[in-house]
């Protein structure tokens, strides 16, 4: 049947409205027969067409043939040109969407029919982050509340503006005043997420915030004359939340109103976050404060990463689409990227003839750098997001012994996604000979396979990173070996030589004992001398000669006791075991009650001058002697990466000031840590390449990069799966 005999007619039940997009007008064509229940795309029930395309639709009145309609559009759009290819391509697209009915005397239509709507499970697979289940139509519920609030705002418009400005300034001042305390509070709350009850609390907070978020969209849509025809439950990352369908926002003529409808949820979350911030600033530790911190986390992180991100089809996407005056941004950018890849796959010369037969709007999209950039960015972002979700799901399945099932499911999903996404790229051009098309496709698939194998099998530089702690190689802690009163002590940071005096303790009891022993030794020595002299003047049988051995034994015992006391006194002179500098030990805290009970005890650090005269017990750490001649770095390495690390490999440590210090691995731990399961790797830093002259602080957080053996991506992937998952037999 000839296409000239067909008399296409635009369906009279379609709803068409002109809206402003940038400096031009677009027409929204809405199909009332399309069911949008549970749709994840707010524009699924309507489509935007430009002035030329809307003129084509108006020319299809059921009385003109395609040829007559084309001539009518050429006269209507003059002096602009409308090619026959552009005309037929758009009419065919309208047929596929079901906008046009045909009538003829000889038979039915010759153009393809519109594809049926996707099922619930198909929509769930396409967007598992936000699965929607429609429940009710809330449009009539919102009429009266919105009308009353709108009347109140219009009556007190100036007061509302002043209140909003004041509240914004108050929130900003509160945030700046409590910023130093807010970040530790958020970190502390994040640490409590290990408890199941905390997860339940966080899920409740997310559900409540999303309820208000979606109601804000519905209220804004009703405010500007739209309708909210669907409300239901949305499983956002598995957490049940409320959602509202505000697809009527596309029928609002003014762009700024459409942007306010899209931004209403974000603005509502900002308002909730400001309320939670001010309440948190005046709250006490406990459950209410934890709830307020969770509200702050959800309204800030969720708004920036999810709702405000234009790379996913959420609020930020529609804001960007209206701000850039690019309707259907996602589909147009994806088609532009696929067209570019298709031109590369089949060669530019082959695709050129096919591209010239396409509408001019499609050709302009293919050459748009902005659309191509958005398509690449959104594709990479979706890969990262869904990759993270797949990684978490695989971890969960591995914990219950279903790793094989998880791997098979991920492989099936990847196959389906790649097949759908790559279908427009690998489809042979209609003008190309089938034999040449098969040859070209085989050759290109061979090139792609070769590139993929090269990426997987070629060894690439491999690095293992970790947060390290720098410490000197020679670090000795000095203790008090005998009790005593602190008479003198070296200051923190003072340099000492080997056997140099660090601190001196005195004990009056030991001094008295030393003096007593010296007196007794002198007395015994005098008695022994007198006894020996008396032997020369008396007979050998007299008693004094028999006391000499007893006196000698007693004298030796006193001398040994004096040596012991003297050695203990020498221990009160604390000396450096090697050259270095004085580093304070962990401070000792003492309460006022303890200080009042013992006036001679010390507090803080023994090297502080305030502790002179205080009593130091035996075994008390006085200080540390740190040698700055050589340093080493201790790096905790995860169990999944410790297999790559070997002794002798080079490493680079990066310091906060931008300096880098090279070294080599001297020790690789063989036992995991009991706390986090990591293995300790020691890196000896080269003293000749020291990047600074001062001693690095011990609290510096530095990054260590270990240069391990070059490894291919295939080996890394195998190693990663082998160390993270267990495949069941």
C-alpha positions as CSV (number, residue, x, y, z in Angstrom):
1,X,0.0,0.0,0.0
2,X,1.3,3.5,-0.9
3,X,2.0,5.9,1.9
4,X,0.4,8.6,-0.1
5,X,-3.0,6.9,0.4
6,X,-2.8,7.1,4.1
7,X,-4.6,10.0,5.9
8,X,-3.0,10.3,9.4
9,X,-5.0,12.0,12.1
10,X,-3.8,13.4,15.4
11,X,-5.8,11.8,18.3
12,X,-8.3,14.4,19.6
13,X,-8.0,13.2,23.2
14,X,-4.3,14.2,23.4
15,X,-3.6,17.2,25.8
16,X,-1.2,19.8,24.3
17,X,0.1,22.9,26.1
18,X,2.8,25.4,25.3
19,X,5.5,26.0,27.9
20,X,8.5,28.3,27.8
21,X,11.9,26.6,27.7
22,X,14.7,29.1,27.7
23,X,14.0,31.7,25.0
24,X,11.7,29.5,22.9
25,X,8.5,27.6,23.4
26,X,7.9,23.9,23.6
27,X,4.7,22.0,23.5
28,X,3.9,19.3,26.0
29,X,1.9,16.4,24.4
30,X,0.3,14.3,27.1
31,X,-1.4,10.9,26.4
32,X,-4.3,10.3,28.9
33,X,-4.4,6.6,27.9
34,X,-0.8,5.9,29.1
35,X,-0.8,4.6,32.6
36,X,1.9,6.2,34.8
37,X,1.1,4.1,37.8
38,X,4.3,3.2,39.5
39,X,6.5,4.9,36.8
40,X,9.9,6.0,37.9
41,X,10.0,8.7,35.2
42,X,7.8,11.7,35.8
43,X,7.8,12.5,32.0
44,X,6.7,9.0,30.9
45,X,3.1,10.2,30.2
46,X,4.1,13.2,28.1
47,X,6.7,14.3,25.6
48,X,8.0,17.7,24.6
49,X,8.0,18.8,20.9
50,X,9.3,22.0,19.3
51,X,7.4,24.4,17.1
52,X,8.3,22.6,13.9
53,X,7.2,19.2,15.3
54,X,4.0,20.7,16.7
55,X,3.2,22.2,13.3
56,X,3.6,18.7,11.8
57,X,1.1,17.3,14.3
58,X,-1.4,20.0,13.6
59,X,-1.2,19.3,9.9
60,X,-2.3,15.7,10.4
61,X,-6.1,16.3,10.4
62,X,-7.3,13.0,8.9
63,X,-8.1,14.6,5.6
64,X,-4.6,15.2,4.2
65,X,-2.3,12.5,3.0
66,X,1.3,12.5,4.1
67,X,2.3,14.3,0.9
68,X,-0.3,17.0,1.4
69,X,0.5,17.4,5.0
70,X,4.2,17.8,4.2
71,X,3.4,20.6,1.6
72,X,1.1,22.3,4.1
73,X,3.9,22.3,6.7
74,X,6.3,23.7,4.2
75,X,4.0,26.7,3.5
76,X,3.2,27.1,7.2
77,X,6.9,27.1,8.3
78,X,8.3,29.2,5.4
79,X,10.9,30.5,5.1
80,X,12.3,27.7,7.2
81,X,12.9,24.5,5.3
82,X,11.4,21.1,6.3
83,X,12.8,18.1,4.4
84,X,10.7,15.1,3.6
85,X,13.1,12.9,5.6
86,X,12.6,15.0,8.8
87,X,8.8,15.0,8.2
88,X,8.5,11.3,7.8
89,X,10.9,10.5,10.7
90,X,8.8,12.6,13.1
91,X,5.5,11.1,11.8
92,X,6.9,7.6,12.3
93,X,8.0,8.6,15.8
94,X,4.5,9.9,16.6
95,X,3.0,6.6,15.3
96,X,5.3,4.6,17.6
97,X,4.1,6.7,20.6
98,X,0.5,6.1,19.6
99,X,-0.4,9.7,19.0
100,X,-1.7,9.2,15.5
101,X,-4.5,7.2,14.1
102,X,-4.6,6.4,10.3
103,X,-7.5,6.0,8.0
104,X,-7.5,4.7,4.4
105,X,-9.8,2.9,2.0
106,X,-7.6,0.0,1.3
107,X,-6.2,-1.3,4.6
108,X,-4.7,-0.8,8.0
109,X,-1.7,1.4,9.0
110,X,1.8,0.5,7.7
111,X,3.9,2.0,10.5
112,X,4.8,0.2,13.7
113,X,2.6,0.4,16.8
114,X,3.6,1.8,20.2
115,X,5.4,-0.6,22.5
116,X,3.4,-1.6,25.6
117,X,4.2,-0.1,29.0
118,X,6.8,-1.8,31.1
119,X,5.6,-4.0,33.9
120,X,6.2,-3.4,37.6
121,X,9.2,-5.9,37.7
122,X,10.7,-4.4,34.6
123,X,10.6,-0.9,36.2
124,X,12.0,-2.4,39.4
125,X,15.0,-3.9,37.5
126,X,15.6,-0.6,35.6
127,X,15.8,1.4,38.8
128,X,16.3,-0.7,41.9
129,X,17.4,2.3,43.9
130,X,13.8,3.6,44.0
131,X,11.0,1.0,43.5
132,X,7.6,2.6,43.6
133,X,4.2,1.0,44.5
134,X,1.2,3.3,43.8
135,X,-1.6,3.3,46.4
136,X,-4.0,6.3,46.4
137,X,-4.9,9.6,44.6
138,X,-4.3,12.4,47.0
139,X,-5.2,15.3,44.8
140,X,-8.5,16.2,46.5
141,X,-6.9,15.9,50.0
142,X,-4.4,18.7,49.1
143,X,-6.8,21.2,47.7
144,X,-8.1,22.8,50.9
145,X,-4.8,22.9,52.8
146,X,-2.9,24.4,49.9
147,X,-5.6,27.0,49.3
148,X,-5.5,28.1,52.9
149,X,-1.7,28.3,53.1
150,X,-1.5,30.2,49.8
151,X,-4.1,32.7,51.0
152,X,-2.2,33.1,54.3
153,X,1.2,33.7,52.5
154,X,-0.3,36.1,50.1
155,X,-1.8,38.1,52.9
156,X,1.4,38.3,54.9
157,X,3.9,38.1,52.0
158,X,6.3,40.7,53.4
159,X,6.3,39.1,56.9
160,X,7.1,35.7,55.4
161,X,10.0,37.1,53.4
162,X,11.4,38.8,56.5
163,X,11.0,35.7,58.6
164,X,12.7,33.5,55.9
165,X,15.7,35.8,55.6
166,X,16.0,36.0,59.4
167,X,15.8,32.3,59.8
168,X,18.4,31.7,57.1
169,X,20.9,34.1,58.9
170,X,20.2,32.4,62.2
171,X,20.9,29.0,60.7
172,X,24.1,30.2,59.2
173,X,25.3,31.8,62.4
174,X,24.4,28.6,64.4
175,X,26.3,26.5,61.9
176,X,29.4,28.6,62.0
177,X,29.3,28.8,65.8
178,X,29.0,25.0,66.3
179,X,31.0,23.7,63.4
180,X,33.9,22.4,65.5
181,X,31.5,20.4,67.7
182,X,29.1,19.3,64.9
183,X,31.6,17.2,62.9
184,X,32.8,15.1,66.0
185,X,29.1,14.6,66.9
186,X,28.3,13.3,63.4
187,X,31.3,11.0,63.5
188,X,30.3,9.7,66.9
189,X,26.7,9.0,65.7
190,X,28.1,7.2,62.6
191,X,30.1,4.9,64.9
192,X,26.8,3.9,66.7
193,X,25.4,2.5,63.4
194,X,26.8,-0.9,64.4
195,X,23.8,-1.4,66.7
196,X,20.6,-2.8,65.1
197,X,18.5,-0.5,67.1
198,X,20.4,2.5,65.7
199,X,19.7,1.2,62.2
200,X,16.0,1.1,63.0
201,X,16.1,4.7,64.3
202,X,18.0,5.8,61.1
203,X,15.4,4.1,58.9
204,X,12.6,5.9,60.7
205,X,14.3,9.2,60.3
206,X,14.8,8.6,56.6
207,X,11.2,7.6,56.1
208,X,10.0,10.7,57.9
209,X,12.3,13.0,56.0
210,X,11.2,11.5,52.7
211,X,7.6,11.8,53.6
212,X,8.0,15.6,54.1
213,X,10.2,15.8,51.0
214,X,7.5,14.3,48.7
215,X,4.7,16.2,50.3
216,X,6.7,19.4,49.5
217,X,6.8,18.4,45.8
218,X,3.0,17.8,45.8
219,X,2.3,21.0,47.6
220,X,4.4,23.1,45.2
221,X,2.7,21.4,42.2
222,X,-0.7,22.2,43.6
223,X,0.4,25.7,44.5
224,X,1.2,26.5,40.8
225,X,-2.0,24.9,39.5
226,X,-0.9,21.3,38.8
227,X,-2.3,18.1,40.2
228,X,-0.8,15.2,42.2
229,X,-2.6,12.2,41.0
230,X,-0.7,9.4,42.6
231,X,0.8,8.7,46.0
232,X,2.4,5.5,47.2
233,X,5.3,3.7,48.8
234,X,8.8,4.0,47.4
235,X,11.6,1.6,48.6
236,X,14.6,3.9,48.6
237,X,17.7,1.7,49.0
238,X,15.3,-0.8,50.6
239,X,13.8,1.7,53.1
240,X,10.1,2.4,52.7
241,X,9.3,6.1,52.0
242,X,6.4,8.0,50.6
243,X,6.3,9.4,47.1
244,X,4.0,11.6,45.1
245,X,3.6,11.8,41.3
246,X,3.9,15.5,40.2
247,X,4.3,14.9,36.5
248,X,1.8,17.7,36.0
249,X,4.7,20.1,36.7
250,X,5.6,19.7,33.0
251,X,2.4,21.5,32.1
252,X,3.3,24.6,34.0
253,X,4.2,27.3,31.4
254,X,6.8,29.2,33.4
255,X,10.3,27.6,33.8
256,X,10.9,29.1,37.2
257,X,7.7,27.6,38.6
258,X,8.7,24.2,37.3
259,X,12.1,24.6,38.9
260,X,10.5,25.5,42.2
261,X,8.4,22.3,42.0
262,X,11.6,20.3,41.4
263,X,13.4,22.0,44.2
264,X,10.6,21.9,46.7
265,X,11.8,18.7,48.3
266,X,15.4,19.9,48.6
267,X,14.1,23.2,50.1
268,X,12.0,21.3,52.6
269,X,14.9,19.1,53.6
270,X,17.0,22.3,54.1
271,X,14.3,23.7,56.4
272,X,14.2,20.4,58.4
273,X,18.0,20.5,58.6
274,X,18.0,24.0,59.9
275,X,15.4,23.2,62.5
276,X,17.4,20.1,63.6
277,X,20.6,22.2,63.7
278,X,19.2,24.8,66.0
279,X,17.5,22.2,68.2
280,X,20.8,20.2,68.4
281,X,22.8,23.3,69.4
282,X,20.5,23.6,72.5
283,X,20.1,19.9,73.3
284,X,21.7,17.6,75.9
285,X,23.4,14.3,75.2
286,X,20.9,11.5,74.8
287,X,18.4,9.9,72.4
288,X,16.8,13.3,71.2
289,X,20.3,14.6,70.3
290,X,21.1,11.4,68.3
291,X,17.8,11.8,66.4
292,X,18.7,15.4,65.6
293,X,22.1,14.4,64.3
294,X,20.6,11.7,62.1
295,X,18.2,14.3,60.7
296,X,21.2,16.5,59.9
297,X,23.0,13.7,58.3
298,X,20.0,12.7,56.1
299,X,19.0,16.2,55.1
300,X,22.6,17.1,54.1
301,X,24.1,13.9,52.6
302,X,20.9,12.8,51.0
303,X,20.3,16.2,49.4
304,X,23.9,16.6,48.1
305,X,24.5,13.0,46.9
306,X,21.0,11.8,45.8
307,X,18.3,14.5,45.4
308,X,20.6,17.3,44.4
309,X,22.7,15.2,42.0
310,X,21.8,15.8,38.4
311,X,23.4,12.6,37.1
312,X,20.4,10.5,38.3
313,X,16.8,11.2,37.5
314,X,15.9,12.9,40.8
315,X,15.3,16.5,41.7
316,X,18.7,17.8,40.6
317,X,18.2,16.3,37.1
318,X,14.9,18.1,36.5
319,X,16.5,21.4,37.8
320,X,19.3,21.0,35.4
321,X,17.0,20.1,32.5
322,X,14.9,23.3,33.1
323,X,18.0,25.5,33.8
324,X,19.8,24.3,30.6
325,X,16.5,24.5,28.6
326,X,17.1,20.9,27.4
327,X,13.9,18.8,27.7
328,X,14.3,15.0,28.0
329,X,18.0,15.5,28.9
330,X,18.7,11.9,29.8
331,X,17.3,10.3,26.7
332,X,18.7,12.9,24.3
333,X,22.2,12.7,25.8
334,X,22.2,8.9,25.8
335,X,21.1,8.9,22.1
336,X,23.8,11.4,21.3
337,X,26.5,9.3,22.9
338,X,25.2,6.1,21.2
339,X,25.2,7.9,17.9
340,X,28.8,8.9,18.3
341,X,29.8,5.4,19.3
342,X,27.8,4.0,16.4
343,X,29.7,6.3,14.0
344,X,33.0,5.0,15.4
345,X,31.8,1.3,15.2
346,X,30.6,1.5,11.6
347,X,32.9,4.3,10.4
348,X,31.9,7.9,9.9
349,X,31.5,7.6,6.1
350,X,29.0,4.7,6.4
351,X,26.9,6.5,9.0
352,X,27.0,9.9,7.2
353,X,24.2,9.0,4.8
354,X,22.1,7.5,7.5
355,X,22.6,10.6,9.7
356,X,21.5,12.9,6.9
357,X,18.1,11.2,6.8
358,X,17.5,11.8,10.5
359,X,15.7,14.9,11.8
360,X,17.9,18.0,12.2
361,X,17.3,18.0,16.0
362,X,18.8,14.6,16.3
363,X,21.8,15.7,14.3
364,X,22.3,18.7,16.5
365,X,22.1,16.6,19.6
366,X,24.8,14.3,18.2
367,X,27.2,17.2,17.8
368,X,26.4,18.8,21.2
369,X,29.5,18.7,23.5
370,X,27.3,19.4,26.6
371,X,25.0,16.4,25.9
372,X,28.0,14.1,25.3
373,X,29.7,15.3,28.5
374,X,26.5,14.8,30.5
375,X,26.0,11.3,29.0
376,X,29.5,10.2,29.9
377,X,29.3,11.6,33.4
378,X,25.9,10.1,34.2
379,X,27.0,6.7,32.7
380,X,30.1,6.6,34.9
381,X,28.2,7.7,37.9
382,X,25.6,5.0,37.5
383,X,28.3,2.4,37.0
384,X,29.9,3.5,40.4
385,X,26.5,3.5,42.2
386,X,25.2,0.2,40.9
387,X,28.7,-1.3,41.3
388,X,28.7,-0.3,45.0
389,X,25.2,-1.8,45.4
390,X,26.3,-5.0,43.7
391,X,29.3,-5.2,45.9
392,X,27.2,-4.8,49.1
393,X,24.7,-7.4,47.8
394,X,27.5,-9.8,47.0
395,X,29.0,-9.3,50.5
396,X,25.6,-10.1,52.0
397,X,25.1,-13.2,49.9
398,X,28.6,-14.4,50.8
399,X,27.8,-14.1,54.4
400,X,24.9,-16.6,54.0
401,X,26.9,-18.9,51.7
402,X,25.3,-17.9,48.4
403,X,28.3,-16.4,46.5
404,X,27.7,-18.4,43.4
405,X,24.1,-17.2,43.2
406,X,25.2,-13.6,43.6
407,X,27.8,-13.8,40.9
408,X,25.3,-15.4,38.5
409,X,22.7,-12.7,39.1
410,X,25.2,-9.9,38.6
411,X,26.5,-11.5,35.4
412,X,22.9,-11.9,34.1
413,X,22.0,-8.2,34.9
414,X,25.2,-7.0,33.3
415,X,24.4,-9.0,30.1
416,X,20.9,-7.6,30.0
417,X,22.0,-4.0,30.5
418,X,24.9,-4.2,28.0
419,X,22.6,-5.8,25.4
420,X,19.9,-3.1,25.7
421,X,22.5,-0.2,25.8
422,X,24.6,-1.5,22.9
423,X,21.8,-2.6,20.6
424,X,21.5,0.8,18.9
425,X,25.3,0.9,18.4
426,X,25.8,-2.5,16.8
427,X,22.7,-2.3,14.6
428,X,23.9,-2.4,11.0
429,X,23.2,0.6,8.8
430,X,20.4,0.1,6.3
431,X,22.5,1.4,3.4
432,X,25.4,-1.0,4.1
433,X,25.7,-4.3,2.2
434,X,24.9,-7.3,4.6
435,X,28.2,-9.0,3.7
436,X,30.2,-5.9,4.4
437,X,28.2,-5.3,7.5
438,X,29.1,-8.8,8.9
439,X,32.7,-8.3,8.0
440,X,32.9,-4.9,9.6
441,X,31.1,-6.1,12.8
442,X,33.4,-9.1,13.1
443,X,36.5,-6.9,12.7
444,X,35.3,-4.3,15.2
445,X,34.3,-7.0,17.7
446,X,37.8,-8.5,17.3
447,X,39.3,-5.1,17.9
448,X,37.2,-4.7,21.0
449,X,38.0,-8.2,22.3
450,X,41.7,-7.5,21.7
451,X,41.5,-4.2,23.6
452,X,39.6,-5.9,26.4
453,X,42.2,-8.7,26.7
454,X,45.0,-6.2,26.7
455,X,43.3,-4.2,29.5
456,X,42.8,-7.4,31.5
457,X,46.1,-9.3,30.9
458,X,48.8,-6.6,30.4
459,X,50.6,-6.1,33.8
460,X,50.0,-2.6,35.1
461,X,51.8,-0.6,37.9
462,X,50.3,-1.6,41.1
463,X,50.3,0.2,44.4
464,X,49.0,-0.5,47.9
465,X,48.0,2.5,50.0
466,X,47.5,2.9,53.7
467,X,47.4,5.5,56.5
468,X,50.7,5.2,58.3
469,X,52.2,6.3,61.5
470,X,55.8,7.6,61.6
471,X,58.0,6.7,64.5
472,X,61.8,6.7,65.2
473,X,63.7,3.5,64.9
474,X,65.4,4.1,68.3
475,X,62.9,5.1,70.9
476,X,63.5,4.1,74.5
477,X,61.3,4.7,77.5
478,X,63.1,5.6,80.7
479,X,61.7,4.5,84.1
480,X,62.5,5.3,87.7
481,X,64.3,2.2,89.1
482,X,64.2,3.4,92.7
483,X,61.7,5.6,94.6
484,X,62.7,9.1,95.5
485,X,61.9,12.8,95.5
486,X,62.4,14.5,92.2
487,X,65.3,16.9,92.6
488,X,66.1,17.8,89.0
489,X,64.8,16.8,85.5
490,X,65.6,17.7,81.9
491,X,63.0,19.6,80.0
492,X,60.9,18.2,77.1
493,X,62.7,18.5,73.8
494,X,66.2,18.9,75.4
495,X,69.0,17.0,73.6
496,X,71.0,14.5,75.7
497,X,74.1,12.5,75.1
498,X,74.7,8.8,75.9
499,X,74.8,8.3,79.7
500,X,73.7,11.9,80.1
501,X,71.7,12.8,83.2
502,X,68.0,13.0,82.6
503,X,66.6,13.2,86.1
504,X,67.8,12.9,89.7
505,X,65.9,11.5,92.7
506,X,66.9,11.8,96.3
507,X,65.7,9.9,99.4
508,X,66.5,11.1,102.9
509,X,66.1,7.6,104.4
510,X,68.7,6.2,101.9
511,X,71.0,9.1,102.8
512,X,70.7,8.4,106.5
513,X,71.3,4.7,105.9
514,X,74.4,5.4,103.9
515,X,75.8,7.6,106.6
516,X,75.0,5.0,109.3
517,X,76.7,2.3,107.3
518,X,79.7,4.4,106.7
519,X,80.0,5.0,110.5
520,X,79.6,1.3,111.3
521,X,82.2,0.4,108.6
522,X,84.6,2.9,110.1
523,X,84.0,1.6,113.6
524,X,84.5,-2.0,112.5
525,X,87.7,-1.1,110.7
526,X,89.0,0.6,113.8
527,X,88.2,-2.4,116.0
528,X,89.8,-4.7,113.5
529,X,92.9,-2.6,113.4
530,X,93.1,-2.4,117.2
531,X,92.6,-6.1,117.5
532,X,95.4,-6.9,115.1
533,X,97.7,-4.5,117.0
534,X,96.9,-6.2,120.3
535,X,98.1,-9.5,119.0
536,X,101.6,-8.2,118.9
537,X,101.6,-7.3,122.6
538,X,99.6,-10.2,124.0
539,X,99.8,-14.0,124.0
540,X,98.3,-16.0,121.2
541,X,96.0,-17.8,123.7
542,X,94.2,-14.6,124.7
543,X,90.6,-13.8,123.6
544,X,91.2,-10.8,121.3
545,X,92.9,-12.9,118.7
546,X,89.9,-15.1,118.4
547,X,87.6,-12.1,117.5
548,X,89.4,-11.1,114.3
549,X,87.5,-13.5,112.0
550,X,84.2,-12.3,113.5
551,X,85.1,-8.7,113.0
552,X,86.2,-9.3,109.5
553,X,82.9,-11.1,108.6
554,X,80.9,-8.3,110.1
555,X,82.9,-5.7,108.3
556,X,82.4,-7.5,104.9
557,X,78.7,-7.7,105.5
558,X,78.4,-4.0,106.2
559,X,80.5,-3.2,103.1
560,X,78.2,-5.4,101.0
561,X,75.1,-3.6,102.5
562,X,76.7,-0.2,101.7
563,X,77.4,-1.2,98.1
564,X,73.7,-2.3,97.8
565,X,72.5,1.0,99.1
566,X,75.0,2.9,97.0
567,X,73.8,1.0,93.9
568,X,70.3,2.0,94.8
569,X,71.3,5.6,95.1
570,X,73.0,5.4,91.7
571,X,69.7,4.2,90.3
572,X,68.1,7.4,91.4
573,X,70.3,9.1,88.9
574,X,68.4,8.4,85.7
575,X,70.6,8.5,82.6
576,X,70.0,8.4,78.8
577,X,70.7,4.9,77.3
578,X,71.6,6.6,74.0
579,X,71.8,10.0,72.3
580,X,68.5,11.7,71.4
581,X,66.0,14.2,72.7
582,X,63.6,14.2,75.6
583,X,59.9,13.3,74.7
584,X,57.2,13.5,77.3
585,X,55.3,10.4,78.2
586,X,51.5,10.0,78.6
587,X,50.3,12.6,81.1
588,X,49.0,11.5,84.5
589,X,45.7,13.1,85.5
590,X,45.1,13.8,89.2
591,X,41.9,15.1,90.8
592,X,41.8,17.9,93.3
593,X,40.7,15.4,96.0
594,X,43.8,13.2,95.2
595,X,46.0,16.3,95.4
596,X,44.6,17.3,98.8
597,X,45.1,13.8,100.1
598,X,48.7,13.6,99.0
599,X,50.7,16.8,98.6
600,X,53.8,15.1,97.3
601,X,52.3,13.1,94.4
602,X,53.0,14.3,90.8
603,X,50.6,15.1,88.0
604,X,50.8,15.8,84.3
605,X,54.2,14.7,83.1
606,X,57.3,14.1,85.3
607,X,59.4,16.4,83.0
608,X,57.3,19.4,84.0
609,X,59.0,21.8,86.4
610,X,55.9,21.9,88.6
611,X,56.7,18.4,89.7
612,X,60.1,19.2,91.2
613,X,60.0,17.9,94.8
614,X,57.2,15.4,94.2
615,X,57.6,11.8,95.1
616,X,58.3,9.4,92.3
617,X,57.6,5.7,92.8
618,X,59.7,2.9,91.5
619,X,58.6,1.9,87.9
620,X,57.2,5.3,87.0
621,X,57.9,6.3,83.4
622,X,59.9,9.5,83.4
623,X,60.2,10.2,79.7
624,X,61.3,8.8,76.3
625,X,64.6,9.2,74.6
626,X,64.0,9.5,70.9
627,X,66.8,9.4,68.4
628,X,66.2,11.5,65.3
629,X,68.9,9.7,63.3
630,X,66.6,7.2,61.6
631,X,62.8,6.9,61.2
632,X,60.4,4.1,60.2
633,X,56.7,4.0,59.2
634,X,54.2,1.5,60.4
635,X,51.4,0.8,57.9
636,X,48.3,-1.4,58.6
637,X,47.6,-3.3,55.4
638,X,44.2,-5.0,54.8
639,X,44.2,-8.8,54.6
640,X,43.0,-8.6,51.0
641,X,46.2,-6.7,49.9
642,X,48.9,-8.2,52.2
643,X,49.6,-10.9,49.6
644,X,51.0,-8.3,47.2
645,X,53.5,-6.9,49.8
646,X,57.0,-8.3,50.2
647,X,60.2,-7.2,52.0
648,X,62.5,-5.1,49.9
649,X,59.8,-3.3,47.9
650,X,60.0,0.5,47.7
651,X,57.5,2.8,49.3
652,X,56.8,6.6,49.4
653,X,55.3,8.4,52.3
654,X,53.5,11.7,51.8
655,X,53.4,14.2,54.6
656,X,50.8,16.9,55.3
657,X,53.1,19.7,54.1
658,X,53.4,18.0,50.6
659,X,56.8,16.5,51.3
660,X,57.6,12.9,50.2
661,X,60.1,10.5,51.9
662,X,61.2,7.3,50.2
663,X,62.0,4.0,52.0
664,X,62.0,0.3,51.8
665,X,59.9,-2.4,53.5
666,X,61.9,-4.2,56.2
667,X,59.2,-6.3,57.8
668,X,55.8,-7.7,56.8
669,X,53.6,-8.9,59.6
670,X,52.5,-12.5,59.7
671,X,49.7,-12.3,62.2
672,X,46.6,-10.1,61.8
673,X,45.7,-7.5,64.4
674,X,43.1,-8.6,66.9
675,X,41.3,-5.3,66.6
676,X,40.8,-4.8,62.8
677,X,42.4,-7.8,61.2
678,X,45.1,-5.8,59.4
679,X,48.7,-6.8,59.0
680,X,51.5,-4.4,60.1
681,X,54.1,-3.5,57.5
682,X,57.3,-1.6,58.5
683,X,59.0,0.8,56.1
684,X,62.5,2.0,56.9
685,X,62.9,5.6,55.6
686,X,66.1,6.5,53.9
687,X,67.9,9.1,56.2
688,X,69.7,10.6,53.2
689,X,66.4,11.7,51.6
690,X,64.9,13.3,54.6
691,X,62.7,16.2,53.3
692,X,62.8,18.4,56.4
693,X,65.2,19.3,59.2
694,X,62.8,19.2,62.2
695,X,61.6,16.1,64.0
696,X,58.2,15.0,62.6
697,X,55.4,15.1,65.2
698,X,54.1,11.6,66.3
699,X,50.5,12.7,65.7
700,X,51.0,13.3,61.9
701,X,48.6,11.3,59.7
702,X,50.6,10.4,56.6
703,X,49.8,8.3,53.5
704,X,52.1,5.5,52.6
705,X,52.2,4.2,49.0
706,X,53.9,0.8,48.5
707,X,55.1,0.0,45.0
708,X,54.3,-3.7,44.6
709,X,54.9,-5.9,41.6
710,X,53.1,-5.0,38.4
711,X,49.9,-7.0,38.1
712,X,47.2,-7.3,35.4
713,X,43.6,-6.4,36.1
714,X,42.6,-10.0,35.7
715,X,45.0,-11.1,38.4
716,X,43.8,-8.3,40.7
717,X,40.2,-9.3,40.1
718,X,40.8,-12.9,40.9
719,X,42.8,-12.0,43.9
720,X,40.1,-9.7,45.2
721,X,37.3,-12.3,44.8
722,X,39.5,-15.0,46.4
723,X,40.2,-12.9,49.5
724,X,36.6,-11.5,49.9
725,X,34.3,-14.4,48.9
726,X,34.1,-18.1,49.3
727,X,32.6,-20.0,46.3
728,X,30.7,-23.0,47.5
729,X,31.3,-26.4,45.9
